[in-house]
Amino acid sequence: MARTNLFTLALLAALISLNACNGKSSKEEPRQEKNEANKTTVFIEAESNHDAQGAIEATRQDNSKIIHIKEEGWIALDANIAQAGRYKIEIRTAKASDEEPIIWIEDYYDNKDDRTYNISGNIKIAAKQDSLVTVNRVGAPMNKGLHKIKLHTNNALKVDWVKFTMVKKYRETPRKMVQNTNGDEWSVVWADEFEGSKIDTTKWTFDEGNWGWGNYEPQYYTNHREKNARIEDGNLIIEAHKNDMGQEWTSARLTTREKVSFQYGKIEFRAKVPAHRGNWAAGWTLGDDYIDELSWPYCGEIDILESVGYEMDNETGDGIAHASAHSGAYYFKLGNQPTATTPVENMNNKYHTYAVEWTPEYIKAFVDGNHYFTYDDNSTELSWPFDKPHNIILNLAMGGGWGGAQGIDETVTSQKMIIDYVRVYERK
């Protein structure tokens, strides 16, 4: 028995020695896993820029290179993204004068529509001059492939590097429901009545991040944080908070993406939306073809309700409901976005029902059963991306290009959007 153990030990020692000589020790396994993870990280030295405006290369004391943008300008870089998903953007930088520069990342600067895709929001560099700091933004959508990007600044800046790290992999929505639109009566086929104690994660995904959301919005959308999204008294509460988690604002954005998407039928929700200047509440749909900002508006978007606080009377709650349809043929850049508005009494203290009826022929919007918007140009693929599934989105933004057009009321420290239910119907 002892001889057998000695032989076994000798054999094991020989195998370990052989593995070490062949470079196959067990210590390499974690490195392999790490290398797999690194496929979703793209690190770009600023000196690798292939074009620039107002920038020169400088050498630091340790002989490493840094880019110095002397005034308002930019550097152009290539980011090869291996996998579609949501990314954290990190920038190693320093201000190069007494002024506090504002920097941002532009994606797809070579796009055919001459649009400007800001995927970082505007970032103020407030550190001491010449002190390198790493600033970041979370959640930027990026598709697989080559991204022609520019790092912009409005004042003197030093840039060391830019890094993109995937925080969430893109996933297709597994369940797609196509509703019948022929018949006399509407029948519910999917719903969330918000009657449980927790948000139903078999129905909803949380979008997370603070990349500006295509509209220069300052809020950080949190993930499964009850302070920002919770079930309370049979309602979904989406609540924005000022100076929270080290952010200007926090809030929540829930979507059925990755769970279920819908094509045709009636989509309806019952809600109260907040007053006061600066908020932007919305219930809407986005085409499943959306992967990153280049996808929009070709993927299609239907705004069931949009409400901005500065249009609402803070005393009475009287405000305005907006409905729109966005497509490659009609959107704000072309100055022809199809939209309509209707006045709504007491939007913040009284529940109102917001709905769209969506068929292969038209999209119609309603408030409390009253029709006020129709979109029906289904003549081309560009004007009608509404023959494909969409996911439902509920969110409360603060500020941004529209919500913040008149600033954010400085006296407001929190805002609530209250949703009683969301239902999807088909005709029977």
SVG drawing of the C-alpha trace seen along z (x, -y; Angstrom):
<svg xmlns="http://www.w3.org/2000/svg" viewBox="-68 -80 79 82">
<polyline fill="none" stroke="black" stroke-width="0.4" points="0.0,0.0 2.8,-2.4 4.7,-1.6 1.6,-2.3 1.2,-5.7 4.9,-6.5 4.5,-5.5 1.4,-7.6 3.1,-10.7 6.1,-10.3 3.8,-10.0 1.9,-13.1 5.1,-15.1 6.3,-14.0 3.0,-15.1 3.1,-18.5 6.8,-19.0 5.8,-18.1 2.9,-20.5 5.1,-23.3 7.7,-22.7 4.9,-22.8 3.5,-26.1 0.2,-24.4 0.2,-25.0 -3.2,-25.5 -2.3,-29.1 -3.0,-29.9 -6.7,-29.0 -7.7,-32.4 -5.6,-34.2 -7.6,-32.5 -10.8,-33.5 -9.5,-37.1 -8.4,-37.1 -12.0,-36.1 -13.3,-39.0 -10.8,-41.3 -12.4,-40.7 -15.1,-43.1 -12.7,-45.8 -11.2,-48.2 -8.3,-50.4 -7.2,-53.2 -4.2,-55.4 -4.9,-59.0 -1.6,-59.2 -3.1,-56.6 -5.5,-59.2 -5.7,-59.4 -7.0,-62.9 -7.3,-65.9 -8.3,-69.5 -6.3,-71.8 -4.2,-68.9 -0.5,-68.2 1.4,-65.2 3.5,-65.9 6.0,-63.8 5.8,-63.5 8.7,-63.1 8.4,-59.3 8.7,-59.5 5.1,-58.4 2.9,-60.2 -0.1,-62.4 -2.3,-64.5 -2.7,-68.2 -5.7,-69.9 -4.8,-73.5 -8.3,-74.9 -11.7,-73.8 -11.1,-70.8 -11.2,-67.0 -9.2,-63.9 -10.5,-61.1 -10.0,-57.5 -11.1,-54.0 -12.8,-51.7 -13.2,-48.1 -16.1,-46.7 -16.1,-42.9 -19.6,-42.4 -22.8,-44.4 -23.9,-45.6 -23.9,-48.5 -20.5,-49.9 -18.8,-51.9 -16.7,-54.7 -13.6,-55.8 -11.4,-58.8 -8.0,-59.5 -7.6,-63.3 -6.6,-66.6 -7.6,-70.1 -4.8,-72.2 -5.9,-75.7 -7.7,-77.4 -11.0,-76.8 -13.1,-73.7 -13.5,-72.0 -16.6,-70.0 -15.8,-66.8 -17.9,-64.3 -17.6,-61.2 -19.2,-61.3 -19.9,-57.9 -20.1,-57.2 -18.9,-60.7 -18.9,-59.4 -22.6,-58.4 -24.5,-59.0 -27.3,-61.1 -24.9,-63.8 -26.2,-63.3 -24.2,-63.8 -24.4,-60.8 -23.3,-61.9 -22.8,-58.6 -21.3,-60.0 -23.3,-63.1 -21.4,-66.3 -18.7,-65.7 -17.2,-68.6 -13.5,-68.2 -13.3,-70.0 -10.0,-68.7 -6.8,-70.7 -5.0,-71.8 -2.5,-69.1 -3.8,-66.5 -4.8,-63.4 -8.2,-62.0 -10.3,-59.2 -13.9,-60.2 -16.6,-57.7 -20.1,-57.3 -22.1,-54.0 -24.5,-52.3 -23.6,-53.6 -25.1,-51.3 -22.5,-50.1 -23.0,-47.6 -20.3,-45.1 -17.9,-46.5 -15.7,-49.5 -16.8,-52.8 -15.3,-56.0 -15.3,-58.2 -14.2,-61.7 -13.4,-63.0 -14.5,-66.6 -13.6,-69.4 -14.6,-73.0 -11.4,-74.1 -7.7,-73.2 -7.4,-69.6 -4.8,-66.8 -5.9,-63.2 -4.0,-60.0 -6.4,-57.3 -10.0,-56.2 -11.4,-52.8 -14.7,-51.0 -15.7,-48.1 -18.9,-46.1 -21.2,-46.1 -24.1,-44.3 -24.2,-42.0 -26.9,-42.7 -29.6,-40.1 -32.4,-39.6 -35.9,-39.5 -37.0,-35.8 -40.8,-36.3 -42.5,-38.2 -46.3,-38.6 -48.3,-39.6 -51.8,-40.8 -54.8,-40.3 -56.4,-43.6 -59.6,-42.3 -62.7,-41.9 -65.2,-43.8 -63.8,-43.8 -60.5,-44.3 -59.2,-41.5 -56.2,-41.7 -53.3,-39.4 -50.5,-40.7 -50.6,-43.0 -48.9,-44.1 -51.3,-45.3 -48.4,-45.9 -50.3,-44.0 -47.3,-42.2 -44.7,-43.3 -41.8,-43.5 -41.3,-44.5 -41.9,-41.4 -38.5,-40.8 -40.0,-38.2 -41.7,-41.1 -39.3,-44.1 -35.6,-44.8 -33.9,-47.8 -31.9,-50.0 -28.9,-51.4 -26.5,-54.2 -25.9,-57.9 -24.6,-58.3 -27.1,-61.0 -29.6,-58.7 -29.2,-60.5 -30.8,-63.7 -28.1,-65.1 -30.1,-63.9 -28.2,-64.1 -29.9,-61.3 -28.3,-57.9 -30.9,-55.2 -30.4,-52.6 -30.9,-48.8 -33.3,-47.2 -33.0,-50.0 -36.3,-50.5 -35.6,-54.2 -36.0,-54.7 -38.5,-52.0 -40.8,-49.9 -44.3,-48.6 -46.4,-50.5 -50.2,-50.3 -50.8,-48.5 -48.8,-51.0 -45.4,-51.1 -43.5,-54.1 -40.7,-55.6 -39.0,-58.2 -36.2,-60.6 -33.9,-62.0 -31.5,-64.9 -27.9,-64.7 -28.2,-61.0 -25.5,-58.3 -23.0,-61.0 -25.1,-61.8 -26.9,-65.0 -30.1,-62.9 -31.1,-59.2 -34.2,-57.7 -35.4,-54.5 -36.2,-53.2 -38.0,-49.9 -38.4,-48.1 -39.9,-44.8 -36.8,-44.3 -35.1,-40.9 -38.5,-39.6 -41.3,-40.2 -42.0,-42.5 -45.2,-43.4 -46.5,-44.0 -49.9,-45.6 -52.8,-45.7 -53.7,-48.3 -51.0,-49.3 -52.4,-51.2 -51.3,-52.5 -52.9,-54.4 -50.7,-57.0 -50.1,-60.2 -47.1,-62.3 -45.3,-65.0 -45.4,-68.8 -42.6,-71.3 -40.0,-72.4 -37.3,-69.9 -39.0,-66.5 -39.7,-64.4 -42.1,-61.5 -42.7,-59.0 -44.5,-55.7 -43.4,-54.6 -42.2,-51.8 -38.9,-51.2 -38.3,-48.8 -36.5,-45.6 -34.0,-46.4 -32.4,-49.1 -28.9,-48.1 -27.1,-51.5 -27.8,-55.1 -27.2,-54.3 -30.3,-52.1 -32.6,-55.1 -35.0,-56.2 -34.9,-53.4 -36.0,-50.9 -39.1,-53.0 -40.5,-54.6 -44.1,-55.2 -44.6,-57.8 -47.8,-56.8 -47.3,-59.7 -44.6,-62.3 -45.1,-65.0 -42.6,-67.8 -43.0,-69.5 -42.6,-73.1 -45.8,-72.7 -47.8,-71.8 -49.5,-74.3 -47.9,-73.4 -51.1,-74.4 -53.8,-72.7 -51.7,-70.0 -53.2,-70.9 -50.7,-69.9 -50.2,-68.6 -49.9,-65.1 -47.7,-64.5 -47.9,-61.5 -45.5,-60.9 -44.2,-58.3 -40.6,-58.3 -39.2,-56.6 -36.3,-57.0 -38.6,-59.1 -40.0,-61.4 -38.0,-62.6 -36.8,-65.8 -33.6,-66.1 -35.7,-66.4 -38.0,-68.8 -41.1,-66.7 -41.7,-64.6 -45.4,-63.5 -46.7,-64.6 -49.8,-65.9 -50.8,-67.3 -53.9,-67.5 -54.5,-69.3 -55.1,-67.1 -56.5,-68.3 -54.8,-67.5 -52.2,-65.2 -50.2,-64.9 -53.0,-64.2 -55.5,-62.3 -55.1,-59.1 -55.4,-59.3 -55.4,-56.5 -52.9,-56.8 -53.1,-54.4 -52.2,-53.7 -54.1,-51.5 -51.5,-50.0 -52.5,-48.1 -50.8,-47.3 -52.5,-50.4 -52.2,-53.1 -51.2,-54.2 -53.7,-56.2 -53.2,-57.8 -55.8,-58.4 -56.1,-60.1 -59.0,-58.8 -60.5,-57.2 -60.3,-60.5 -58.5,-60.2 -56.0,-63.0 -53.2,-61.6 -53.0,-59.4 -50.0,-58.3 -50.7,-56.2 -47.9,-56.5 -47.1,-52.8 -46.1,-53.5 -42.4,-52.6 -40.1,-50.6 -38.5,-53.9 -41.8,-55.5 -43.2,-52.3 -40.8,-50.4 -44.0,-49.5 -44.4,-46.0 -41.9,-44.6 -42.0,-44.0 -41.4,-46.8 -40.7,-46.7 -42.5,-48.9 -40.5,-51.5 -41.5,-53.5 -39.2,-56.1 -38.8,-59.4 -36.0,-61.6 -34.7,-64.8 -33.5,-67.7 -32.3,-66.8 -32.8,-68.5 -36.6,-68.8 -37.3,-68.2 -34.6,-70.7 -35.3,-73.3 -36.2,-75.7 -33.9,-74.3 -34.7,-72.2 -36.5,-73.8 -33.8,-74.2 -36.3,-73.8 -37.4,-70.3 -35.5,-67.4 -37.6,-64.5 -40.2,-63.6 -42.7,-60.7 -44.3,-59.0 -47.1,-56.6 -48.4,-53.9 -51.5,-51.9 -51.2,-49.3 -49.8,-48.5 -52.0,-46.3 -51.7,-45.0 -54.9,-44.0 -55.9,-42.3 -59.2,-42.2 -61.5,-39.2"/>
</svg>
